[in-house]
Amino acid sequence: MVDRGTSRTGAGGEGTGSRRLIGWKAIGQFLRCTERTARRWEADRGMPVHRIPGGGRSSVWASPDELSAWLNALPSEVQATLRAEAGSDAAADATAAATGAVAPPEGTGRPLPRMLPAAAAFLLLALIVSGLALWNSARHARTSAARVERGPYDDNLEAREIYMTARFELAQRSAGSLLAAQRAFRDLTQSYPDRAAGWSGLADTYLLLREFGSMRDEAAYPQAERAARTALALDPKLPDAWLDQAFVAWWWRGDAAAAFQEFDTALQLDPSSAKALHWYATALYAHGEYQRALQSIGRARELDPNNRAIVADEAWLRFGSGERATALASLERLVQLDPAFESPHYYLAHVYLITGRDADFLREAKRAAELREQAENLGVLQLAEQRFLSGGRPAMLEQLSASEAASCDRGTGSAVVVAEYRALANDRNGMLRWLARAEATHDHNLPTLRGYPEFAPYRSDPEFVKVVQRLP
């Protein structure tokens, strides 16, 4: 799933203006836990932490408002568990300090003991061997149990049916089906707040509603982020939740370091996930890594050849990577095979706009807006069509630029999208002016600038290159 401007607009950023907590010590003090506990919650529980560009893994900061929102979004049972963990870790650290245990290396969970006498070491070795045997037996028992019960709601037939139906609705990627999925996942999270799968499904729904429905980015992304973090707090080993968080980190926050680390985590947990490979591919493409993106989405298509979203996104990635004729043929064929699916219409609209087929652009863009039930965007396109009929392509691009600029002034548009239209109008100065505004306002579309084929003619322009070099 590729996120690129036009109707996918919104002003990203931290949104609170609150002070920053710099370093693990300050974060731990705010949460009333040890630094070690804070590190573990970030790694295993999806706690929101940001990394300072150019710094090491320990160069971090956090927003008090984000930390509070993360904690408050968790079910009360999970909050109680975290409080218990904090107390247990603090007690363990105090005991270690009192007994003179060696401090643990960074990233480990327990202090190293002092050297033991030979007899004690022998007894410890015997206990370890015995413990390993018991652990191996328990592991086989857990594996057998997992084979019997695989689904997150298999213990309740009604809940399982709601979950499976919601996943089916999600896969349809239509405005109506996504709203149905949203209602179902919300009901599941209310009835079963301790099940991570429902929260991850809800996060998926918000992410897709802003792409295939009419939900605005500034509403969808924060809700998706809260749901994903709740899912991770409940189940740190759930690949889908890591994917949701990675998607938000890249497409909304522009945090490449965090996003690609989280994509890697999701793929390590489930290397054969077509969904993970698909989402990873679109992020790689937007980061300018075209060949890796094509390899990843090609693998996703092999694993799930009937997935129409993967097929459409692969065509768009091929267009942006230079395989224009192949991509255009694929998208036009997709529209013929599945005229009610929004993605091919959306991508075709941009292909036609870039290649100068303006009447075809307007037709496909309006069809995409209709499928997404975006009345406001449809009105913008109808006005652009009137200007096209009276003044041709220059008048149409001026109107599209003006409409998006007005949205920017209202706080719902994207300066990058205005720059996109100015680039297509061969207005270099206007393009650079709007890119400067995008940098000044931290436009959430800016980090994905490398993935916009509209800017291809300017990729060797010295001023444009400077903008790209400042991207994460």
Secondary structure, DSSP 4 states (H G I P E B T S, - for coil): ----STTS----S--S-PPPEEHHHHHHHHHTS-HHHHHHHHHHS----EE-TTS-TT-EEE-HHHHHHHHHHS-HHHHHHHHHHHHHHHHHHHHHHHHTPBPPPTT-SSPBPPPPPHHHHHHHHHHHHHHHHHHHHHHHHHHHHHHH--STTTT-HHHHHHHHHHHHHHHH--HHHHHHHHHHHHHHHHH-TT-HHHHHHHHHHHHHHHHHSS--HHHHHHHHHHHHHHHHHH-TT-HHHHHHHHHHHHHTT--HHHHHHHHHHHHHH-TT-HHHHHHHHHHHHHTT-HHHHHHHHHHHHHH-TT-HHHHHHHHHHHHHTT-HHHHHHHHHHHHHH-TT-HHHHHHHHHHHHHTT-HHHHHHHHHHHHHHTT-HHHHHHHHHHHHHHHHHHHHHHHHHHHHHHHHHHHHTSS-HHHHHHHHHHTT-HHHHHHHHHHHHHTT-TTGGGGGG-GGGGGGTT-HHHHHHHHT--
